[in-house]
Amino acid sequence: MLHAEAYKHDEKARLHESLPNLAKGIGARSKRKDITLDSYIISATPYDDLRKKYDDGTWDRAKFADAHILFLERSEEYDYIERIFTEQLTRRCT
């Protein structure tokens, strides 16, 4: 992630934005309503290192998480696996 382009130019980082529409198209063609697609990037680069260099240098953990970029960290304060499961379960229940 340290060498990634700015978010708005990084197709890999923005993949999660296009997958829901792709899932709708697949669902329409297959006549199924239970198709969902999503993606996350799990950065091996620690947050404190990446936040200073990524995009314009102003991203906080919340902005990274909203962009589906999570960090390979697990603690009481931050758990990337919990974030993924919580988001996915919330989407399935709505």
C-alpha positions in Angstrom: 0.0 0.0 0.0 2.9 2.4 0.5 3.5 2.3 -3.3 -0.2 2.5 -4.2 -1.6 5.3 -6.3 -4.0 7.9 -4.8 -7.3 6.2 -3.9 -9.2 7.9 -6.7 -6.8 6.4 -9.3 -6.3 3.0 -7.7 -8.6 0.4 -9.3 -7.6 -2.3 -6.9 -8.5 -0.2 -3.8 -11.8 0.9 -5.4 -12.9 -2.6 -6.4 -15.4 -2.7 -3.5 -17.2 0.2 -5.2 -18.0 -1.6 -8.4 -18.7 -5.1 -7.1 -22.3 -4.4 -5.8 -23.4 -3.3 -9.3 -21.6 -6.4 -10.8 -23.5 -8.6 -8.3 -26.8 -7.0 -9.4 -26.1 -7.8 -13.0 -25.2 -11.4 -12.2 -28.3 -11.7 -10.1 -30.5 -10.3 -12.9 -29.0 -12.7 -15.5 -29.3 -15.7 -13.2 -32.7 -14.6 -11.8 -31.3 -14.8 -8.2 -31.6 -12.2 -5.5 -29.0 -13.6 -3.1 -25.9 -12.7 -5.0 -23.5 -10.3 -3.2 -19.9 -9.4 -3.9 -17.5 -7.3 -1.8 -13.8 -6.9 -1.3 -11.3 -5.6 1.3 -7.7 -4.9 1.2 -5.8 -6.0 4.3 -2.7 -3.9 4.5 0.5 -5.4 5.8 1.8 -1.9 6.1 0.9 -0.6 9.6 -1.6 2.2 9.9 0.9 4.7 11.5 3.2 4.2 8.5 0.6 4.3 5.8 -1.5 7.2 7.0 1.4 9.6 6.5 2.0 8.6 2.9 -1.3 7.4 1.5 -3.3 9.7 -0.8 -3.1 13.2 0.7 -1.8 12.1 4.1 -5.0 13.0 6.0 -6.7 9.6 6.1 -7.7 8.3 9.6 -8.7 4.7 10.4 -12.4 5.4 9.8 -11.7 6.8 6.3 -9.5 3.7 5.5 -12.2 1.4 6.8 -14.9 3.2 4.8 -12.7 2.6 1.7 -12.5 -1.1 2.7 -8.8 -0.8 3.5 -8.1 -2.5 6.8 -4.9 -3.2 8.8 -3.5 -6.5 9.9 -4.2 -5.7 13.5 -6.3 -7.3 16.2 -6.8 -5.8 19.6 -9.7 -4.6 21.8 -9.7 -1.3 20.0 -9.3 -2.5 16.4 -10.0 -5.9 14.9 -10.0 -6.1 11.1 -11.8 -9.5 11.1 -14.5 -8.3 13.3 -15.0 -5.3 11.0 -15.5 -7.5 8.0 -17.9 -9.9 9.6 -19.9 -7.1 11.2 -20.3 -5.3 7.9 -21.2 -8.4 6.0 -23.8 -9.6 8.6 -25.3 -6.1 8.7 -25.7 -6.1 4.9 -27.3 -9.5 4.8 -29.8 -8.5 7.5 -31.0 -5.3 5.7 
